[in-house]
Amino acid sequence: MDYNLAALKLLCSQLNAAKETTTHQSQPAFTLSGILFQRAWLQGVLVSTPTTDSSGRFLLDDGTGVIELSLSGDFLNVSWEKGMYVMVVGGYFVRKGNLPLIKVHKIVDLSPFPDRESMWYLEVVEVFKLFYQPLFEE
């Protein structure tokens, strides 16, 4: 994982446009209109509970699509529940025949802050206009 690459603030629907590219790193990288990334930053509602095995897999819906999350370490000791609104950052992986996957590096329960969901959409739009859109137009 190349931590020099930014974790892009995105919606699930935007991730669908990402193209896999070759890299010298062991983890695949992706491009979104020329922006190279390996990690994504998403927010959304948990629509399933983690699996009971050690994989800690469950689903996040951000209103534009669904993505699978994979937890490890101390995150497995937290009681994640359906309906929680969370922020996640982690490695992005595309798997044939399955939902895309985020291997979570950071997850935060934002449920106590009800305005976070509407603020998130504004943040993603602002980031797109300031940083990503100029690259799309080149």
Salt bridges, closest charged atoms under 4 A:
GLU68 OE2 - ARG57 NH1 3.58
GLU68 OE1 - ARG95 NH2 2.62
GLU123 OE1 - LYS9 NZ 2.77
GLU123 OE2 - ARG116 NH2 2.91
